[in-house]
């Protein structure tokens, strides 16, 4: 490869990396809006185990 081909390859690589970083930042900053109905449905589960319901009397 001569000097001109190296320069073109370097410029194209630089453009690719810069555009990749820009699109990644834009993708990361985008937010997804969750409707209030869905937020109501996905309430957290109680982490405490109710052991009295597991005990059974035969």
CHARMM-style PDB file with segment names, atoms N, HN, CA, C and O in Angstrom:
ATOM      1  N   UNK     1       0.851  -1.179   0.000  1.00  0.00      PROA
ATOM      2  CA  UNK     1       0.000   0.000   0.000  1.00  0.00      PROA
ATOM      3  C   UNK     1       0.897   1.243   0.000  1.00  0.00      PROA
ATOM      4  O   UNK     1       1.888   1.327   0.725  1.00  0.00      PROA
ATOM      5  N   UNK     2       0.516   2.172  -0.819  1.00  0.00      PROA
ATOM      6  HN  UNK     2      -0.289   2.103  -1.408  1.00  0.00      PROA
ATOM      7  CA  UNK     2       1.300   3.411  -0.818  1.00  0.00      PROA
ATOM      8  C   UNK     2       0.736   4.380   0.215  1.00  0.00      PROA
ATOM      9  O   UNK     2      -0.240   4.078   0.902  1.00  0.00      PROA
ATOM     10  N   UNK     3       1.351   5.517   0.311  1.00  0.00      PROA
ATOM     11  HN  UNK     3       2.144   5.762  -0.247  1.00  0.00      PROA
ATOM     12  CA  UNK     3       1.023   6.487   1.359  1.00  0.00      PROA
ATOM     13  C   UNK     3      -0.423   6.995   1.239  1.00  0.00      PROA
ATOM     14  O   UNK     3      -1.084   7.205   2.256  1.00  0.00      PROA
ATOM     15  N   UNK     4      -0.912   7.190   0.028  1.00  0.00      PROA
ATOM     16  HN  UNK     4      -0.375   7.018  -0.798  1.00  0.00      PROA
ATOM     17  CA  UNK     4      -2.272   7.699  -0.187  1.00  0.00      PROA
ATOM     18  C   UNK     4      -3.320   6.673   0.270  1.00  0.00      PROA
ATOM     19  O   UNK     4      -4.334   7.044   0.863  1.00  0.00      PROA
ATOM     20  N   UNK     5      -3.080   5.405  -0.001  1.00  0.00      PROA
ATOM     21  HN  UNK     5      -2.257   5.103  -0.482  1.00  0.00      PROA
ATOM     22  CA  UNK     5      -4.015   4.356   0.424  1.00  0.00      PROA
ATOM     23  C   UNK     5      -4.071   4.253   1.940  1.00  0.00      PROA
ATOM     24  O   UNK     5      -5.143   4.052   2.510  1.00  0.00      PROA
ATOM     25  N   UNK     6      -2.917   4.391   2.601  1.00  0.00      PROA
ATOM     26  HN  UNK     6      -2.045   4.555   2.138  1.00  0.00      PROA
ATOM     27  CA  UNK     6      -2.892   4.378   4.067  1.00  0.00      PROA
ATOM     28  C   UNK     6      -3.671   5.542   4.642  1.00  0.00      PROA
ATOM     29  O   UNK     6      -4.382   5.397   5.636  1.00  0.00      PROA
ATOM     30  N   UNK     7      -3.534   6.701   4.011  1.00  0.00      PROA
ATOM     31  HN  UNK     7      -2.956   6.820   3.203  1.00  0.00      PROA
ATOM     32  CA  UNK     7      -4.249   7.883   4.485  1.00  0.00      PROA
ATOM     33  C   UNK     7      -5.752   7.695   4.341  1.00  0.00      PROA
ATOM     34  O   UNK     7      -6.508   8.036   5.252  1.00  0.00      PROA
ATOM     35  N   UNK     8      -6.191   7.161   3.219  1.00  0.00      PROA
ATOM     36  HN  UNK     8      -5.577   6.884   2.480  1.00  0.00      PROA
ATOM     37  CA  UNK     8      -7.625   6.919   3.009  1.00  0.00      PROA
ATOM     38  C   UNK     8      -8.145   5.890   4.012  1.00  0.00      PROA
ATOM     39  O   UNK     8      -9.219   6.073   4.584  1.00  0.00      PROA
ATOM     40  N   UNK     9      -7.404   4.825   4.227  1.00  0.00      PROA
ATOM     41  HN  UNK     9      -6.531   4.676   3.762  1.00  0.00      PROA
ATOM     42  CA  UNK     9      -7.823   3.794   5.187  1.00  0.00      PROA
ATOM     43  C   UNK     9      -7.888   4.364   6.601  1.00  0.00      PROA
ATOM     44  O   UNK     9      -8.799   4.036   7.361  1.00  0.00      PROA
ATOM     45  N   UNK    10      -6.933   5.211   6.955  1.00  0.00      PROA
ATOM     46  HN  UNK    10      -6.193   5.477   6.338  1.00  0.00      PROA
ATOM     47  CA  UNK    10      -6.921   5.819   8.286  1.00  0.00      PROA
ATOM     48  C   UNK    10      -8.102   6.761   8.471  1.00  0.00      PROA
ATOM     49  O   UNK    10      -8.736   6.759   9.526  1.00  0.00      PROA
ATOM     50  N   UNK    11      -8.401   7.559   7.463  1.00  0.00      PROA
ATOM     51  HN  UNK    11      -7.886   7.560   6.606  1.00  0.00      PROA
ATOM     52  CA  UNK    11      -9.532   8.489   7.549  1.00  0.00      PROA
ATOM     53  C   UNK    11     -10.846   7.732   7.650  1.00  0.00      PROA
ATOM     54  O   UNK    11     -11.704   8.097   8.454  1.00  0.00      PROA
ATOM     55  N   UNK    12     -11.022   6.689   6.852  1.00  0.00      PROA
ATOM     56  HN  UNK    12     -10.325   6.393   6.199  1.00  0.00      PROA
ATOM     57  CA  UNK    12     -12.261   5.901   6.918  1.00  0.00      PROA
ATOM     58  C   UNK    12     -12.403   5.205   8.274  1.00  0.00      PROA
ATOM     59  O   UNK    12     -13.506   5.121   8.814  1.00  0.00      PROA
ATOM     60  N   UNK    13     -11.311   4.715   8.815  1.00  0.00      PROA
ATOM     61  HN  UNK    13     -10.415   4.783   8.376  1.00  0.00      PROA
ATOM     62  CA  UNK    13     -11.351   4.087  10.137  1.00  0.00      PROA
ATOM     63  C   UNK    13     -11.710   5.101  11.202  1.00  0.00      PROA
ATOM     64  O   UNK    13     -12.507   4.806  12.093  1.00  0.00      PROA
ATOM     65  N   UNK    14     -11.141   6.283  11.127  1.00  0.00      PROA
ATOM     66  HN  UNK    14     -10.494   6.523  10.403  1.00  0.00      PROA
ATOM     67  CA  UNK    14     -11.437   7.333  12.090  1.00  0.00      PROA
ATOM     68  C   UNK    14     -12.910   7.749  12.014  1.00  0.00      PROA
ATOM     69  O   UNK    14     -13.558   7.945  13.042  1.00  0.00      PROA
ATOM     70  N   UNK    15     -13.428   7.882  10.796  1.00  0.00      PROA
ATOM     71  HN  UNK    15     -12.901   7.723   9.962  1.00  0.00      PROA
ATOM     72  CA  UNK    15     -14.853   8.235  10.624  1.00  0.00      PROA
ATOM     73  C   UNK    15     -15.739   7.144  11.206  1.00  0.00      PROA
ATOM     74  O   UNK    15     -16.741   7.441  11.856  1.00  0.00      PROA
ATOM     75  N   UNK    16     -15.383   5.891  10.980  1.00  0.00      PROA
ATOM     76  HN  UNK    16     -14.569   5.649  10.452  1.00  0.00      PROA
ATOM     77  CA  UNK    16     -16.166   4.772  11.503  1.00  0.00      PROA
ATOM     78  C   UNK    16     -16.179   4.776  13.030  1.00  0.00      PROA
ATOM     79  O   UNK    16     -17.234   4.607  13.641  1.00  0.00      PROA
ATOM     80  N   UNK    17     -15.025   4.967  13.643  1.00  0.00      PROA
ATOM     81  HN  UNK    17     -14.168   5.105  13.147  1.00  0.00      PROA
ATOM     82  CA  UNK    17     -14.941   4.956  15.110  1.00  0.00      PROA
ATOM     83  C   UNK    17     -15.701   6.131  15.708  1.00  0.00      PROA
ATOM     84  O   UNK    17     -16.419   5.963  16.694  1.00  0.00      PROA
ATOM     85  N   UNK    18     -15.553   7.321  15.126  1.00  0.00      PROA
ATOM     86  HN  UNK    18     -14.969   7.458  14.325  1.00  0.00      PROA
ATOM     87  CA  UNK    18     -16.248   8.495  15.649  1.00  0.00      PROA
ATOM     88  C   UNK    18     -17.756   8.327  15.516  1.00  0.00      PROA
ATOM     89  O   UNK    18     -18.494   8.638  16.451  1.00  0.00      PROA
ATOM     90  N   UNK    19     -18.226   7.841  14.369  1.00  0.00      PROA
ATOM     91  HN  UNK    19     -17.626   7.589  13.609  1.00  0.00      PROA
ATOM     92  CA  UNK    19     -19.674   7.654  14.213  1.00  0.00      PROA
ATOM     93  C   UNK    19     -20.188   6.566  15.148  1.00  0.00      PROA
ATOM     94  O   UNK    19     -21.296   6.684  15.672  1.00  0.00      PROA
ATOM     95  N   UNK    20     -19.413   5.513  15.366  1.00  0.00      PROA
ATOM     96  HN  UNK    20     -18.514   5.417  14.940  1.00  0.00      PROA
ATOM     97  CA  UNK    20     -19.799   4.451  16.286  1.00  0.00      PROA
ATOM     98  C   UNK    20     -19.967   5.015  17.693  1.00  0.00      PROA
ATOM     99  O   UNK    20     -20.954   4.710  18.362  1.00  0.00      PROA
ATOM    100  N   UNK    21     -19.028   5.825  18.150  1.00  0.00      PROA
ATOM    101  HN  UNK    21     -18.225   6.072  17.607  1.00  0.00      PROA
ATOM    102  CA  UNK    21     -19.105   6.415  19.491  1.00  0.00      PROA
ATOM    103  C   UNK    21     -20.306   7.349  19.593  1.00  0.00      PROA
ATOM    104  O   UNK    21     -21.025   7.319  20.592  1.00  0.00      PROA
ATOM    105  N   UNK    22     -20.532   8.173  18.582  1.00  0.00      PROA
ATOM    106  HN  UNK    22     -19.948   8.197  17.771  1.00  0.00      PROA
ATOM    107  CA  UNK    22     -21.668   9.105  18.610  1.00  0.00      PROA
ATOM    108  C   UNK    22     -22.989   8.350  18.668  1.00  0.00      PROA
ATOM    109  O   UNK    22     -23.856   8.689  19.473  1.00  0.00      PROA
ATOM    110  N   UNK    23     -23.157   7.334  17.830  1.00  0.00      PROA
ATOM    111  HN  UNK    23     -22.453   7.058  17.176  1.00  0.00      PROA
ATOM    112  CA  UNK    23     -24.408   6.574  17.836  1.00  0.00      PROA
ATOM    113  C   UNK    23     -24.588   5.797  19.136  1.00  0.00      PROA
ATOM    114  O   UNK    23     -25.716   5.627  19.600  1.00  0.00      PROA
ATOM    115  N   UNK    24     -23.502   5.326  19.725  1.00  0.00      PROA
ATOM    116  HN  UNK    24     -22.586   5.463  19.348  1.00  0.00      PROA
ATOM    117  CA  UNK    24     -23.590   4.626  20.999  1.00  0.00      PROA
ATOM    118  C   UNK    24     -24.024   5.577  22.110  1.00  0.00      PROA
ATOM    119  O   UNK    24     -24.827   5.204  22.965  1.00  0.00      PROA
ATOM    120  N   UNK    25     -23.508   6.783  22.103  1.00  0.00      PROA
ATOM    121  HN  UNK    25     -22.855   7.086  21.409  1.00  0.00      PROA
ATOM    122  CA  UNK    25     -23.917   7.779  23.100  1.00  0.00      PROA
ATOM    123  C   UNK    25     -25.388   8.132  22.918  1.00  0.00      PROA
ATOM    124  O   UNK    25     -26.129   8.229  23.896  1.00  0.00      PROA
ATOM    125  N   UNK    26     -25.811   8.323  21.685  1.00  0.00      PROA
ATOM    126  HN  UNK    26     -25.209   8.244  20.891  1.00  0.00      PROA
ATOM    127  CA  UNK    26     -27.219   8.636  21.432  1.00  0.00      PROA
ATOM    128  C   UNK    26     -28.129   7.492  21.848  1.00  0.00      PROA
ATOM    129  O   UNK    26     -29.209   7.720  22.393  1.00  0.00      PROA
ATOM    130  N   UNK    27     -27.704   6.277  21.596  1.00  0.00      PROA
ATOM    131  HN  UNK    27     -26.827   6.092  21.153  1.00  0.00      PROA
ATOM    132  CA  UNK    27     -28.511   5.109  21.976  1.00  0.00      PROA
ATOM    133  C   UNK    27     -28.610   4.994  23.488  1.00  0.00      PROA
ATOM    134  O   UNK    27     -29.667   4.653  24.017  1.00  0.00      PROA
ATOM    135  N   UNK    28     -27.523   5.274  24.184  1.00  0.00      PROA
ATOM    136  HN  UNK    28     -26.664   5.551  23.754  1.00  0.00      PROA
ATOM    137  CA  UNK    28     -27.511   5.184  25.638  1.00  0.00      PROA
ATOM    138  C   UNK    28     -28.373   6.262  26.273  1.00  0.00      PROA
ATOM    139  O   UNK    28     -29.017   6.020  27.294  1.00  0.00      PROA
ATOM    140  N   UNK    29     -28.390   7.435  25.687  1.00  0.00      PROA
ATOM    141  HN  UNK    29     -27.867   7.632  24.858  1.00  0.00      PROA
ATOM    142  CA  UNK    29     -29.144   8.548  26.261  1.00  0.00      PROA
ATOM    143  C   UNK    29     -30.646   8.465  25.981  1.00  0.00      PROA
ATOM    144  O   UNK    29     -31.440   9.113  26.662  1.00  0.00      PROA
ATOM    145  N   UNK    30     -31.034   7.677  24.990  1.00  0.00      PROA
ATOM    146  HN  UNK    30     -30.389   7.151  24.436  1.00  0.00      PROA
ATOM    147  CA  UNK    30     -32.457   7.581  24.693  1.00  0.00      PROA
ATOM    148  C   UNK    30     -33.182   6.889  25.846  1.00  0.00      PROA
ATOM    149  O   UNK    30     -32.664   5.950  26.450  1.00  0.00      PROA
ATOM    150  N   UNK    31     -34.360   7.359  26.133  1.00  0.00      PROA
ATOM    151  HN  UNK    31     -34.781   8.123  25.643  1.00  0.00      PROA
ATOM    152  CA  UNK    31     -35.114   6.802  27.252  1.00  0.00      PROA
ATOM    153  C   UNK    31     -36.379   6.130  26.741  1.00  0.00      PROA
ATOM    154  O   UNK    31     -36.957   6.539  25.734  1.00  0.00      PROA
ATOM    155  N   UNK    32     -36.782   5.128  27.430  1.00  0.00      PROA
ATOM    156  HN  UNK    32     -36.312   4.795  28.248  1.00  0.00      PROA
ATOM    157  CA  UNK    32     -38.013   4.428  27.110  1.00  0.00      PROA
ATOM    158  C   UNK    32     -39.047   4.842  28.145  1.00  0.00      PROA
ATOM    159  O   UNK    32     -38.795   4.780  29.348  1.00  0.00      PROA
ATOM    160  N   UNK    33     -40.189   5.258  27.674  1.00  0.00      PROA
ATOM    161  HN  UNK    33     -40.393   5.308  26.696  1.00  0.00      PROA
ATOM    162  CA  UNK    33     -41.226   5.713  28.586  1.00  0.00      PROA
ATOM    163  C   UNK    33     -42.157   4.537  28.909  1.00  0.00      PROA
ATOM    164  O   UNK    33     -42.672   3.870  28.013  1.00  0.00      PROA
ATOM    165  N   UNK    34     -42.355   4.307  30.186  1.00  0.00      PROA
ATOM    166  HN  UNK    34     -41.937   4.849  30.914  1.00  0.00      PROA
ATOM    167  CA  UNK    34     -43.218   3.220  30.639  1.00  0.00      PROA
ATOM    168  C   UNK    34     -44.541   3.833  31.075  1.00  0.00      PROA
ATOM    169  O   UNK    34     -44.577   4.793  31.845  1.00  0.00      PROA
ATOM    170  N   UNK    35     -45.619   3.264  30.571  1.00  0.00      PROA
ATOM    171  HN  UNK    35     -45.590   2.484  29.946  1.00  0.00      PROA
ATOM    172  CA  UNK    35     -46.932   3.805  30.886  1.00  0.00      PROA
ATOM    173  C   UNK    35     -47.269   3.572  32.367  1.00  0.00      PROA
ATOM    174  O   UNK    35     -46.754   2.633  32.972  1.00  0.00      PROA
ATOM    175  N   UNK    36     -48.118   4.407  32.948  1.00  0.00      PROA
ATOM    176  HN  UNK    36     -48.537   5.170  32.457  1.00  0.00      PROA
ATOM    177  CA  UNK    36     -48.479   4.237  34.360  1.00  0.00      PROA
ATOM    178  C   UNK    36     -49.146   2.890  34.638  1.00  0.00      PROA
ATOM    179  O   UNK    36     -48.971   2.326  35.719  1.00  0.00      PROA
ATOM    180  N   UNK    37     -49.904   2.373  33.679  1.00  0.00      PROA
ATOM    181  HN  UNK    37     -50.046   2.831  32.801  1.00  0.00      PROA
ATOM    182  CA  UNK    37     -50.566   1.075  33.862  1.00  0.00      PROA
ATOM    183  C   UNK    37     -49.526  -0.040  34.019  1.00  0.00      PROA
ATOM    184  O   UNK    37     -49.673  -0.915  34.872  1.00  0.00      PROA
ATOM    185  N   UNK    38     -48.478   0.000  33.193  1.00  0.00      PROA
ATOM    186  HN  UNK    38     -48.359   0.711  32.500  1.00  0.00      PROA
ATOM    187  CA  UNK    38     -47.430  -1.016  33.282  1.00  0.00      PROA
ATOM    188  C   UNK    38     -46.645  -0.859  34.581  1.00  0.00      PROA
ATOM    189  O   UNK    38     -46.294  -1.858  35.209  1.00  0.00      PROA
ATOM    190  N   UNK    39     -46.368   0.363  34.988  1.00  0.00      PROA
ATOM    191  HN  UNK    39     -46.654   1.174  34.478  1.00  0.00      PROA
ATOM    192  CA  UNK    39     -45.660   0.580  36.247  1.00  0.00      PROA
ATOM    193  C   UNK    39     -46.465   0.052  37.432  1.00  0.00      PROA
ATOM    194  O   UNK    39     -45.888  -0.434  38.405  1.00  0.00      PROA
ATOM    195  N   UNK    40     -47.772   0.142  37.356  1.00  0.00      PROA
ATOM    196  HN  UNK    40     -48.240   0.536  36.565  1.00  0.00      PROA
ATOM    197  CA  UNK    40     -48.622  -0.380  38.430  1.00  0.00      PROA
ATOM    198  C   UNK    40     -48.553  -1.898  38.473  1.00  0.00      PROA
ATOM    199  O   UNK    40     -48.574  -2.496  39.549  1.00  0.00      PROA
ATOM    200  N   UNK    41     -48.471  -2.515  37.312  1.00  0.00      PROA
ATOM    201  HN  UNK    41     -48.454  -2.029  36.438  1.00  0.00      PROA
ATOM    202  CA  UNK    41     -48.440  -3.977  37.241  1.00  0.00      PROA
ATOM    203  C   UNK    41     -47.108  -4.537  37.724  1.00  0.00      PROA
ATOM    204  O   UNK    41     -47.080  -5.611  38.323  1.00  0.00      PROA
ATOM    205  N   UNK    42     -46.025  -3.847  37.483  1.00  0.00      PROA
ATOM    206  HN  UNK    42     -46.048  -2.974  36.996  1.00  0.00      PROA
ATOM    207  CA  UNK    42     -44.701  -4.383  37.807  1.00  0.00      PROA
ATOM    208  C   UNK    42     -44.195  -3.909  39.170  1.00  0.00      PROA
ATOM    209  O   UNK    42     -43.019  -3.582  39.323  1.00  0.00      PROA
ATOM    210  N   UNK    43     -45.068  -3.876  40.131  1.00  0.00      PROA
ATOM    211  HN  UNK    43     -46.024  -4.142  40.007  1.00  0.00      PROA
ATOM    212  CA  UNK    43     -44.653  -3.496  41.486  1.00  0.00      PROA
ATOM    213  C   UNK    43     -43.694  -4.553  42.032  1.00  0.00      PROA
ATOM    214  O   UNK    43     -43.794  -5.723  41.663  1.00  0.00      PROA
ATOM    215  N   UNK    44     -42.783  -4.164  42.890  1.00  0.00      PROA
ATOM    216  HN  UNK    44     -42.702  -3.213  43.189  1.00  0.00      PROA
ATOM    217  CA  UNK    44     -41.804  -5.119  43.417  1.00  0.00      PROA
ATOM    218  C   UNK    44     -42.463  -6.206  44.274  1.00  0.00      PROA
ATOM    219  O   UNK    44     -43.481  -5.982  44.928  1.00  0.00      PROA
ATOM    220  N   UNK    45     -41.855  -7.366  44.245  1.00  0.00      PROA
ATOM    221  HN  UNK    45     -41.028  -7.548  43.713  1.00  0.00      PROA
ATOM    222  CA  UNK    45     -42.324  -8.499  45.040  1.00  0.00      PROA
ATOM    223  C   UNK    45     -41.714  -8.389  46.432  1.00  0.00      PROA
ATOM    224  O   UNK    45     -40.562  -7.981  46.578  1.00  0.00      PROA
ATOM    225  N   UNK    46     -42.478  -8.748  47.442  1.00  0.00      PROA
ATOM    226  HN  UNK    46     -43.414  -9.079  47.323  1.00  0.00      PROA
ATOM    227  CA  UNK    46     -41.994  -8.709  48.822  1.00  0.00      PROA
ATOM    228  C   UNK    46     -40.881  -9.755  48.994  1.00  0.00      PROA
ATOM    229  O   UNK    46     -41.118 -10.940  48.760  1.00  0.00      PROA
ATOM    230  N   UNK    47     -39.679  -9.339  49.398  1.00  0.00      PROA
ATOM    231  HN  UNK    47     -39.487  -8.376  49.588  1.00  0.00      PROA
ATOM    232  CA  UNK    47     -38.570 -10.293  49.503  1.00  0.00      PROA
ATOM    233  C   UNK    47     -38.631 -11.176  50.745  1.00  0.00      PROA
ATOM    234  O   UNK    47     -37.860 -12.130  50.853  1.00  0.00      PROA
ATOM    235  N   UNK    48     -39.523 -10.883  51.680  1.00  0.00      PROA
ATOM    236  HN  UNK    48     -40.149 -10.108  51.592  1.00  0.00      PROA
ATOM    237  CA  UNK    48     -39.627 -11.692  52.903  1.00  0.00      PROA
ATOM    238  C   UNK    48     -40.480 -12.916  52.642  1.00  0.00      PROA
ATOM    239  O   UNK    48     -41.601 -12.813  52.144  1.00  0.00      PROA
ATOM    240  N   UNK    49     -39.949 -14.058  52.977  1.00  0.00      PROA
ATOM    241  HN  UNK    49     -39.038 -14.142  53.381  1.00  0.00      PROA
ATOM    242  CA  UNK    49     -40.641 -15.319  52.764  1.00  0.00      PROA
ATOM    243  C   UNK    49     -41.602 -15.585  53.911  1.00  0.00      PROA
ATOM    244  O   UNK    49     -41.230 -15.510  55.082  1.00  0.00      PROA
ATOM    245  N   UNK    50     -42.826 -15.892  53.561  1.00  0.00      PROA
ATOM    246  HN  UNK    50     -43.128 -15.953  52.610  1.00  0.00      PROA
ATOM    247  CA  UNK    50     -43.830 -16.192  54.564  1.00  0.00      PROA
ATOM    248  C   UNK    50     -43.726 -17.681  54.903  1.00  0.00      PROA
ATOM    249  O   UNK    50     -44.279 -18.523  54.195  1.00  0.00      PROA
ATOM    250  N   UNK    51     -43.023 -17.996  55.974  1.00  0.00      PROA
ATOM    251  HN  UNK    51     -42.573 -17.311  56.548  1.00  0.00      PROA
ATOM    252  CA  UNK    51     -42.787 -19.400  56.325  1.00  0.00      PROA
ATOM    253  C   UNK    51     -44.017 -20.074  56.906  1.00  0.00      PROA
ATOM    254  O   UNK    51     -44.130 -21.299  56.863  1.00  0.00      PROA
ATOM    255  N   UNK    52     -44.930 -19.301  57.442  1.00  0.00      PROA
ATOM    256  HN  UNK    52     -44.839 -18.306  57.477  1.00  0.00      PROA
ATOM    257  CA  UNK    52     -46.128 -19.925  58.007  1.00  0.00      PROA
ATOM    258  C   UNK    52     -46.988 -20.568  56.921  1.00  0.00      PROA
ATOM    259  O   UNK    52     -47.694 -21.539  57.196  1.00  0.00      PROA
ATOM    260  N   UNK    53     -46.946 -20.065  55.734  1.00  0.00      PROA
ATOM    261  HN  UNK    53     -46.373 -19.277  55.511  1.00  0.00      PROA
ATOM    262  CA  UNK    53     -47.728 -20.661  54.661  1.00  0.00      PROA
ATOM    263  C   UNK    53     -47.066 -21.953  54.154  1.00  0.00      PROA
ATOM    264  O   UNK    53     -47.731 -22.793  53.547  1.00  0.00      PROA
ATOM    265  N   UNK    54     -45.762 -22.109  54.401  1.00  0.00      PROA
ATOM    266  HN  UNK    54     -45.222 -21.426  54.893  1.00  0.00      PROA
ATOM    267  CA  UNK    54     -45.058 -23.310  53.975  1.00  0.00      PROA
ATOM    268  C   UNK    54     -45.234 -24.458  54.962  1.00  0.00      PROA
ATOM    269  O   UNK    54     -45.074 -25.622  54.593  1.00  0.00      PROA
ATOM    270  N   UNK    55     -45.554 -24.147  56.187  1.00  0.00      PROA
ATOM    271  HN  UNK    55     -45.684 -23.202  56.486  1.00  0.00      PROA
ATOM    272  CA  UNK    55     -45.734 -25.194  57.190  1.00  0.00      PROA
ATOM    273  C   UNK    55     -47.127 -25.800  57.037  1.00  0.00      PROA
ATOM    274  O   UNK    55     -48.141 -25.103  57.064  1.00  0.00      PROA
ATOM    275  N   UNK    56     -47.137 -27.086  56.879  1.00  0.00      PROA
ATOM    276  HN  UNK    56     -46.313 -27.652  56.857  1.00  0.00      PROA
ATOM    277  CA  UNK    56     -48.436 -27.730  56.738  1.00  0.00      PROA
ATOM    278  C   UNK    56     -48.607 -28.779  57.854  1.00  0.00      PROA
ATOM    279  O   UNK    56     -47.655 -29.440  58.269  1.00  0.00      PROA
ATOM    280  N   UNK    57     -49.827 -28.897  58.305  1.00  0.00      PROA
ATOM    281  HN  UNK    57     -50.600 -28.360  57.968  1.00  0.00      PROA
ATOM    282  CA  UNK    57     -50.143 -29.875  59.340  1.00  0.00      PROA
ATOM    283  C   UNK    57     -50.891 -31.033  58.683  1.00  0.00      PROA
ATOM    284  O   UNK    57     -51.998 -30.855  58.175  1.00  0.00      PROA
ATOM    285  N   UNK    58     -50.287 -32.211  58.696  1.00  0.00      PROA
ATOM    286  HN  UNK    58     -49.388 -32.356  59.109  1.00  0.00      PROA
ATOM    287  CA  UNK    58     -50.938 -33.376  58.045  1.00  0.00      PROA
ATOM    288  C   UNK    58     -52.092 -33.927  58.828  1.00  0.00      PROA
ATOM    289  OT1 UNK    58     -52.721 -34.895  58.400  1.00  0.00      PROA
TER     290      UNK     58
END
